[in-house]
Amino acid sequence: MTARRVVMALAAPVSAFAFSVLISSAVLVAVGTNPIDAWAEMLSFGMRLETLVETSNRATPLYLAGIAVAIGFRMNLFNIGVEGQYTIAALLAASAGAAMTLPAPLHILVIIIVAMLVGSLFSGVAGYLKVTRGVHEVISTIMLNAIAWAMVGYLMRTWLADPNDTTLNLKTREIAESGRFPNLNGLLQTFTRDIKGGRELGGFIIVAAVVGIVFHLYLTRTRSGYDLRITGLNPFAAEASGVDPKATVIRAMLLSGAVAGLIGLPEILGDDFKYDLSFTKGLGFAGIAVALIGRNHPAGIAVGALLFGWLDSAAPILDVRGDAPREIVSILQGVVVLSAVVAYEVVSRVRQAQEARDTAIATAVPQPAGDDRADAGVDQ
Amino acid sequence: MNPVPLKESRALRWMIAILGLVLVLSVTQELARPETTDLISAGTAGSTLRRAVPILLAGLGGIWAERAGVVNIGLEGMMILGTWFGAWGALEFGPWWGIAIGIAGGAAGGLLHAVATVGFGVDHIISGVAINILAPGITRFLSREIFATRTGGGITQSPRVESVGHVDFPFLSGGEVFGWASPDIFGWIADRGWFLVSDLFAVASGITSNVSWATLLALALVPGTVYILWRTPFGLRVRSCGEHPVAADSLGVNVYRMKYAAVIISGGMAGFGGAFIAIEQTGIYREAQTQGRGFIGLATVIFGNWQPLGALLGSLLFGFADALQLRDRTAVHALLLLTGVAVAAIALRSLRRRQPVGGAVLLAIAALMLWWYSVTESVMSELPPVTPHIATLLVLVFATSRLRMPAADGMRYRKGQE
């Protein structure tokens, strides 16, 4: 029984990934390159220590984005607004961090808290509009994304821009040394060799891991997380058993936004120490993809984030060697997402049919008529 | 209950509304005279129309899908496919083929959405999001393969493409009839400087001169959609799938087939919108040139209460904000004045309907707007592009009770299951 469950759980993502590799290979064949060469190239480049460090650095914000999205998804709440929430949170957190000097751990903590507050404030608007005015969160968060970008553009240009800046690249002032997140190079190099090319293993991955664990414990070990989960599974049963649906929506939105606020921090605290025009965009949407691949489970999201991070880090070699265009990876990622959601749907339907059959067999009256009924249940 | 568009009374109401709008614009224009002359002019009207078309097409696409009960967040992705395939088709075979291939590209995205949502029963939002992630990946790859090797092209853009051509309406805006230049009546009246009348004709002149054939085709899709969805058996079947698919199935409607058809048409419309941006608006494919217009189109669906005419109105409104900002930055400042006047008008209506609280709040907002206008020289350039989004949020917040979406919109449907 458990073996079957494991096979069922792995069947969907594995087959989705295999299908995506197949499709991308077909595309590569169609444009006249050898897919096997390309994949082999990516694999050998992707196993280098430097690429793996890069993978971790790219996967960290993706993982946080995936968790932020998943908090909503777990109760059928679609926070499409992660994109806007993390952008404005990163800008304000970077500015706040630059405006003060505190002892090292405290400084970082304050920046993190500011980012989480801004993120949840912004997502809270969508939650508030949903419970008070019945505005669907998909539409409101899409609109709020655009509003967040406009606000970021305006603030960058006016109040928060670095007054001493002489270049045309708009940026905020830099965060002092005490507000910077240490990297993990020392730790990694004791186990492996020296990391070349000035690469740094971002330390924020620890925060991401903690967020993942807390998310898991929250869902499985707390009353409030339980409320959130059962609201997602069956809102009517949840309400009937005393869960306040409005409070749950607000709470989920606030938590989702708070985690969203963290997404930009690996870059702000570990790499750039300021918010500027080159700040990474699109992580919120990528987070949706990662959450979908990971089925909103903290471990699954980690796999999704690492997969996307690895694909992004290993792809540039394709251009260097000229075997295939690196853009094939974006097709691969898109196909993975779409085929994964389809595969999950199919597997869950197969599982439901199987459970219906098992139940029918288990509860059947030991007469031939009982078997007929069981078969009828499967046909649906 | 049953929306019957273009009844006589309704046509009359529309005309009055348009006249009222022009009146408000004229008055505001007079008030803002030395600062800007672009608030109501032939140029602004023409530009508004051009800017509105892609939003309108995305909106119509949204209406087709949602009337059949499928929420289409993937409109943006389908539009992106439309921009790429439109530009590619225009480059290879000419602009009209570009439009056709752009439509086909969007429709392919629609087919994908239909396979996932209707065929496999995947959640509509999830499938739409996945398509929005997939589409830029596809176009990026294709650009790299096809545009990057051409002169003027690159990984993120195509070489320049030709547009489908423009027309001036004969007799109205001085178009040619068999080589004879007919008089430009609208333009002549517009130049007279008669208050209101000239402004009205300036608008008419703007939307009848130098009009792209593709714009006319897009506008024809509004009555076309109304006719097909509300006047034909096919349309009735499509809408019944969006209202109550189980009942439709019991009456012999092939619900899956209707939903497939509607979502593919939806993708085709979005693809047309994308192709229009690439071929008519910019004359080039550029990465991310849709700038979220698919989402704004989705907003017009809600804004327009799932009605094609409503979507047209919404797209014109958003197109106007867009056009004004592109043409004349100072005109945007005058927009504050316009909004203030408009809100004041709504406030007075509320007061007359004995809604003192709402009226007072609106009056306060109007006063704030006018104060803002009077104490500032210009408005931040970031504001106008997000006016559609703010307007949509406000409509959703304050007018939710007057909106009615199709009853089974966004729900999974499996044949044989309630």
Interface residues (C-beta under 8 A of the other chain):
Chain A: V27 V31 F78 I80 L129 R133 G134 V135 V138 I139 S140 I142 M143 L144 A146 I147 W149 A150 M151 G153 Y154 R157 T158 F285 A286 I288 A289 L292 P325 E327 I328 S330 I331 L332 Q333 G334 V335 V337 L338 V341 V342 E345 V346 R349 Q380
Chain B: I73 L112 A116 F120 G121 V122 D123 I125 I126 S127 V129 A130 I131 N132 I133 L134 A135 P136 G137 I138 R140 F141 S143 R144 E145 I155 G292 F295 L298 A299 I302 M380 E382 L383 P385 V386 H389 I390 T392 L393 L396 V397 T400 R414 G416 Q417
